[in-house]
Amino acid sequence: MKIVVLKFGGTSVGTTKKIKKIAEIIADYKKKNYKVIVISSAMSGVTNELIKKSCEISDNFSDSEYDVLVSSGEQIACSLIAGRLIHKGYKSRSWLSWQVPITTLGEHKNSRINQINKNNIIKYLRKGGIPIITGFQGVNNENRITTIGRGGSDASAIMVAKFFKADRCIIYTDVEGVYTTDPNKLKYAKKIKVISYEEMLEMASLGAKVMQPVSIQDARLNRIDIEVKSSFIKKSGTLITKRTNIINNKIITGISSTQNDSKVSLIGVKDKPGVAASIFKPLSKNSINVDMVVQNISANGKETDLTFTIKTEDLNKTKKIIQENKNISYRKLIFERGVSKISIIGVGMITTPGVTFRMFQTLANKKINIQVISTSEIKISVLIDKKSTKKAIIALHKEFKLDKKNEHKTF
Amino acid sequence: MKIVVLKFGGTSVGTTKKIKKIAEIIADYKKKNYKVIVISSAMSGVTNELIKKSCEISDNFSDSEYDVLVSSGEQIACSLIAGRLIHKGYKSRSWLSWQVPITTLGEHKNSRINQINKNNIIKYLRKGGIPIITGFQGVNNENRITTIGRGGSDASAIMVAKFFKADRCIIYTDVEGVYTTDPNKLKYAKKIKVISYEEMLEMASLGAKVMQPVSIQDARLNRIDIEVKSSFIKKSGTLITKRTNIINNKIITGISSTQNDSKVSLIGVKDKPGVAASIFKPLSKNSINVDMVVQNISANGKETDLTFTIKTEDLNKTKKIIQENKNISYRKLIFERGVSKISIIGVGMITTPGVTFRMFQTLANKKINIQVISTSEIKISVLIDKKSTKKAIIALHKEFKLDKKNEHKTF
């Protein structure tokens, strides 16, 4: 069976008009003789409306009833999609998670899919039906509805693709795919045709909010090809696949940048075990998200300089926590607002020497000062002055030839 | 086990504020050591909103998906009620129809409850839990959600009361109970404390839209005491029970009246088999609801006069249908707008002679002309001029002493 899993996000099914449109997309795959399995999120806005009601009922609304409440959102969307396909003459029906069933483990509001019973769906596919399965939910061993904590409907789609050994999992959303850099910041950013899981993970965690990182990781572990594309524009999207599937002449796949960051430096911190923990523990406790952390090797073996970045909105809170913490000793504390983190990402850099040099040289040519550097296997991040962000992205985009196209087979 | 079934209608759970209020009502029964089973409708407005969406998707929306769609309304209401009870420190949870399970027979949108598995709920009640069960729905033998065609959540409540042998089934709604006559028409109408199933059936079909007639009939067949009361005002309501439970000195329990009726008389119709059918068949086909029908015995054995009432809004359509129908032969056709049907209802009239006479005399004293008379075992209906409606109700209300109170044991 040539199976394709189509997942539609909240904005893709946000109105009945949009549902009619996505029914066309589903029908197109059916016409191409695919066995189509659809996973849907709730119509955008519905889940928030339900959560609002739960807050009115209790400031500590029961987790198990929360799951019953919000899972109705996907139920509504799936019945409308199936209803539209039936209207168009197709054999289709909604499959609620307890009807499949999709069983979960873990606690309410935060469960994960453990098992998907394939029998009913396979039988239904064989009869030519198009099953529309509720995303974001399952039933636990007590036969109660649970919702998936991380990844939501994306995670459902990946797991369905895994259990049914689908040829591809297509994530329909409100963007056309993943871009070489934020198209809102750089108008000639290019859509990436193909990207590896690892690069996508780096892109996602850096702000390319196309897919939940946890779902990309699931896809990576199960070697499931994902295509991210738009529900609204008929164009191929971005294929997320394993590295070896990519015939890619590019060293760098994408450039990401953060905004509204601030830099905190502690100069002359005592260089002994546990010092970093004593600084970051109180920040974590206060829900302050620390991003880049750089600690230099101490020159004299006794003292070190520690630098990290946080969101600027957390700056005052961070200041207060550090200054009031008697356990942290340092000689000098420096804060700097308005820094920006620029990252270049690409599996190509593993096999290509000199990428770091090229990045630094490009920035130097533009007289952009690099304040902090942090690297991983497939990513190089630098901290620069916020004012130079756009200039840096333009220069790097050109240097690494991201305006050139690469291709992949589209469904 | 002393079990009480509480059913809340759409307006009773119409807002989260109202849900908080009905959680108090539920808690009160729990404090009185009842085992409480709650049945809830969808929040008012929710079902209509969902139906509207289905109409946008298709002008012929699939029945099976319709059931999936609208059943989410009760799911939402039940989770919010359970969530509120949990917030208040009670053990409670929603039970969706497939979790109980409540199994149904018949087609989608029009199924009926066949079986209720008691085991899970009994176990849960024994542990001190308050189950909140979705009304209006069940699952069929294909494990698909179905909705109950007639009676809706009322029917669910009656069936749950039957299967669990509940002491009483309390229908919470937006009225205080059943009145001796429409309180909007007569300000000193009295709430009826106790009424028989049979009387209630006559009242209901005559416009006292407190409960669905089909559910009253179910309750009657299963001998389940029903109390209809308000969710918003803490007062005893109306008890609907079997005749033998009523120690009632009244002959008449209530007076009902219709509005906007018109009278159609066919004079000199050929008196032969099938003549009535040939008149009413085309009316029925055109969805015209015929109410009172009176046919006099023909004097000469050849001709008869036929009179019936319809809603005034259907008058023009009715005229056209009769005049254009070549199969109906009559000498004269008379239409009269602005008639009103007044009915007195009471099981007491079975054992009390002269009720008909008293009714006619009362109207005659007020110089109200009776145009048509129709009687059943526990009801006498007359057709009068619409202008005299209020005068007639006041006179009959007084004549049959409906302003006097009767009592029943309230929970």
Interface residues (C-beta under 8 A of the other chain):
Chain A: T16 K17 I19 K20 L50 K53 S54 E56 I57 S58 N60 F61 S62 S64 E65 Y66 V68 L69 S71 S72 Q75 I76 C78 S79 L80 A82 G83 R84 I86 H87 R93 S94 L96 W98 Q99 N143 R144 I145
Chain B: T16 K17 I19 K20 L50 K53 S54 E56 I57 S58 N60 F61 S62 S64 E65 Y66 V68 L69 S71 S72 Q75 I76 C78 S79 L80 A82 G83 R84 I86 H87 R93 S94 L96 W98 Q99 N143 R144 I145
